[in-house]
Amino acid sequence: MKIVIIGTAYPWRGGIAHYIALLYHHLRKRHDVEVVTFSRQYPAFLFPGKSQQEEKSEGVQIPTEQLIDSINPLTWIRAARTVAGKKPDLIIFKYWLPFFGPCFGVIARLVKRWSNARVLLICDNVIPHERRLGDRAFTRFAFRAADFFIVQSRAVEQELKEFLPSARYAFVPHPVYEMFGATMPKAEARTKLELARDDRVLLFFGYVRPYKGLHVLLEAMPRVLKSLPVKLLVVGEFYDDEAKYSDKIASLGLGGSVIVRSDYVPNDEVRTYFSGCDVVLLPYTSATQSGIAQIAYHFNKPVIATDVGGLAEVVKDGETGFVAPPNDPAALAQSILRFYHENREDEFVRNVSVEKKNYTWDAMVNAIEKLTA
């Protein structure tokens, strides 16, 4: 097939760009694939982070055409003409935010008018965690232009069935992020992170947003520290007010136990943090799925998550980690303490190395081919 993928890709950064890079590499083993991305992804005033583009990392470089300004409809029309001129059989959009619904919906309709292409949406969400006016209308506009859908958690599957009962879709678990290199020895990673080899190390990784539940984790920490000395690494750019987290760390007396790196982590440094920790924490208050779990699994790391959205589908309670109720610092602390008191790390690592075989890119490619045949 001739396939054009449209969405966030190099030189833009973040999990969506990583995903599209991996999808591109795996699809092109059997298909002719091109990628179209944004000339402007978000207006600066709508972007909460420090930078939208890759700076140091080279791990996601793929050939792309930057044709789409998300807020300039004239570029949508020009992009659609260019894509239609490629005579694609299939257009794939990575859909995660209704902000892009008008843009994607217009491009999809025009490409279908000017070519024989069909349209597939890979959905991270149907309606996002942080809801805004217009979300449902924008999503509906995009979805009605699609012929097929891929969902990656049962939670999103249920959302899609409720939102668009007639949708033709396939369920495929979110594949692992395999682009960050091999696991390094824990002792080596801890030396780089200036941690002691015998420290107990927890990792909270990724963009900090309210629904990610870092505030719940910080409230759990005093309960953990009463029983065990641990170090919590908080690593990722803040898309929320960083000061309120700093204040909470200070007010709870956690300054000596919480290490914060409030920056985007280049791809070549990701493996250091995951290799150096014992367990990855996902204390989300709401979610559909999390790409962080797929990074953890790539590095054979156990995960302690909350029972929201599809997280419990990926984290097998008592096998690859623990699942705690959301918004419950005491329960989260108990799961962390249980992980150490019961010495579950080695067992969970072995189980993760087996479980992650269910999250392959080959399965994603096969599902796309079967659904669109």
N, C-alpha and C positions, 0 to 999 in steps of 0.2 A: 504493500500500500504506500501511497504518497501521503504522509502525515505532516501536518503543521501543528506544533504546540504553541499556544498563546498564553502568556502569563509572566510572572516575575522570574527573570533569569539573569545570568551574568550580563552586565556588571553590577546588577542589583544584588543585595546580599540578604541572608536570612534563610530560614528553613524552607520556604516555598522555592526560592532559587536553587537550593541544594536538591530539593525533590525533583524539580524539572531537569536539572543537569543529569541526575541519575536515570530518570525516565528516558531522556534523550539517548543516553549511552546504551541502554538496554533495548529500546525499541529499534535503534538503527542497526542492531545485529541482524535484523530480518526485514527492515523496512527503510524506505527513503524518508528521512526525517529532517525538518527544519524547525527553527524556533524563532518566534516573533515576540519581542518584549517591549517595554515602555521606554519612551524618550523622557517622560516624566511619570513617575509612579504615583506619588502623592504631592499635592501642593505643600510647601514647607510648613505652612501654618497648621496643617492637619497631621503632620508627622511628629510623634512624641519623642523620637529618639535623637541621637546625635548626628548620624549620617545614614543615608539610605544605600550607599554604594560600598562595594568592596574596597578596602584600602591596601592591606598587606597580603591577604590570602590569595593564592592562585588556584585553589583546589576546585573551584566551580567554573573555570573558564570553558565555555563552549561557544561555538559560532552562533551569534544572534543578530537579528535586525531590530534596531530600536526605532519603531515606527509609531507607537501609540502614546499620545498625551492623554492621560486619564480624564482630564477636564476640558479637552478640546475636541468637540464632535467632528470637526473637519478632518482631523487626523484619523478618526475611526473609519471614515469613509475611504480615505486614501489607503489606510492599512488593509481594509477589506478588499479593495481593488488589487492591491499587491498580492495578498494571499490567494484570492480567486485566480489570479494570473498564474499561480504555481500549479493549478489544476489538481488540488488535493482531493483525495478520497475521504479523508477524515481530518477534522479539526478537533483538537483536544484543548479544553480550557481547564486550568486548575482554579477551582472556585472556593473561596474561603470568606469573602467579605462582600456584603451587598453594595458597598461603595462602587464596586466594579460592575454591578449588574447592568446599568445602562450601557456602558462601554462594550461589555462582552455581548450583550443582547443585540445591539446594533450591528456589530461586526459579524456575529453569527448569522443574522438574517440576511445581510448583504452578500456574504460569501456564498450562502446557500442559493441566493437568487442568481448569482453570476457564475456558479459552478455546480458540479454534481456532488459537492462535499456534504457529508453528514457531520453532526456535531455531538461530541461527548464531553460531559462535565465530570471531572473528578472532584468530588465534594468533600472538603474538610468539615464543613458545617452546612446546615441549611439556613438557620438564623443564628447569628453569632452570639457569644457569651455577653458581650457588652452591647446591648441593643439600642438602636437609634430610630428616630422617626424616618419612615420610608423604607425600612429594611425589608418588610414583606413585599411591598410593591416592586422594589428593585430586584429582589430575588425572583419573584414571579415573572418579571419581564425577561430575565436571563433564562430561566428554566423552560419557558414556553418556546424558546428557540432551539432547545436541545432535543436530540433524538435518543440519546442514551446517557446513562449516569453510572458512575462507579462510586460506591460508598465503602468506607474503610472501618466502620465500627457499626455494631448493631444499633447503637444509639442514633447515629445519623441515618441508618436505614429506616428506623421508625419515624424520624422527622420527615424524611422524604416521602414515605408512604402516606403520612398525614397531610403533607403539603401538596403533593401531586400524586394522587392514587393511581393514575394511569402510567406512571413513569416506568420505562424499560431500564432495568438496572442490574448490576452484578455487585455482589459483596466480595471484596478482597481486602484482607487485613493490610494495614499500612506497612510497607516493606521497611527493613532496617536501613538506617543511614550508614553506608559502608565506605564513605569517602574520607574518613578522618584518619586513616592509617591503622596500623596494628596496635594492639595493646602493648604497653611497655611495662617492664617489671615495676611493681608497686613501690619498691624501695627507691628506684631511680626517679620515678615520678615525684615521690615525696621530697627527695633531695631538691629537685627543681622548684617545688612549691614551698620550700623552706619549712617542711613539717618533719616531725620526728617519725622514725620508722615504726614505732610502737603506738603512735597516736591512733585513736578511733576517729575516723573521718567520714562525715556525712557530706553529701553534695546536693545543693539546690542549684540548678543550671537553667539558663535561658532568660528571655525577656521577663522582666518583673512587671506584671499587671495585677490588678486587684484580685481577679479570679484565680490567679496562680496560688494563692493561699500562703504566701510567705509570712504574713502576719500571724497565721495560725501556727506555723512552724516555730516562729520566734516565741510565741506564748507557750509552746510545748517544751522549749529548751530548759527552763528552770527545773521542770519535773525530771527531765533526763539527767541533768547535771547533779541532782541530789543523790543519784545512784551511781553514775559513771562519769568520768571526765571524757568529753568528746570535743571535737572540733567541727564546726559547721562552716563549709565553704559556700558562700552565696556569690555566684558567678554569672553575670549577665547585665545587660544594659537595662536601666530603669525606665519603663514607660509609665511610671507612676511617680508620685512625689517621693524622692529618695529620703528627704529629711524626716518624714514620719517614720520610716523604718530605722533610720539612725537614732531617732529619739526613743523608739521602742527598745532597741538594743541597749541603749544607755540606761533607760528606766528599769529594765529587767536585770541589769548588772551582767550583761553578756559580753562585754567588750573583750574579755580575754579568751572567749570561746567561739566567737563568730568572726570570720574573716570575709570581708566584702571586696569583691572586684567588680566595680560597677561600670564595666565596659563591654562592648561587643568583643567576643573572643575569636581571633582569626582561626581558620580551619586547622592550621598546623599546630595550634596550641590546645585544641579541644581534647586530644587524647591524653594529655598530661593530667588534666583534671579528672577525667573518668578513670584513668589508670591508677591515680593516687587515692581514690576514695574506696570505702568499703561498700557503700550502698548509696543509691540515688533516691532522692525524696521528691514526690509529686503530691504536695498537700492541697491540691486544687479544691476550690469551693464549687466550681462548675466546670464541665468539660464535655467534649465529645470524644476526643482522643488526644494524644500528645506525642509529637515527634521525639520528645526527650526520652521517652521510654524506648523508642527504636534506636536511639544513639546508645543508651545504656546497654541494650541487648547486644549491639554490635561489639561492645567491649566486655561482654559476659558479666555485666554487673547486675546484682539484685536490685529490686525497686520496692520501695514502700510508697504506696499510693492511697488515695482516698477513693471511696466507692461512688464516683460520679461518672456520668457518661459511659464511655467504653473503656475506661482505665482498667476495670476489673476483668475485662475480656483479655487484656494483654498480660496483666500481672496476676499470675495464678496464686491465690492466697495459700500460704504455707508451702508453696513449691518453688516459685521464682521470686518470692518476696512476700510482703504482707499487704493486706487491704484494710484500711481503717475507715470509720465513718467520717464524713466531711465536717468541717467546722467544730472539731472536737479535739482541743489540744491535749487533753488527758489521754484519749484513745491513741492519738498519734504518738505521744511520748511512750505509751505502753508498747506499741509496736516496735519502736526503736530499741527500747530496753530488751524486749523479747528477742530481737535479732541478735543482740550481743550476749545476753544471759544464756541463751540456748545454743550459742556458737553455730549459727545457721549459715554463715557466709559460704563455706566450702560446698555445702549441699546445694544451696541456691545457685551458686556459680555453675555447678555441673548441670543443674536443671535448665538454667538459662541457655547454656550452650546447645542443648537439645531443642528447647522450645523455639529458639529463634529461627530454626529451619522452616517454621511455618510462615515466616515473614520474608518471602523472597521476591525479587524483582521479576524473576521468570514467571511466577504466579500472576503478577500484575499484567505482564505482557500477554500471557495466555488468555487471561480474562478479557482483555481489550479485544483481542482477535476473535474470540468466541462470541462476544456480545455484538460485535459489529459485522460479523460474517454475513 
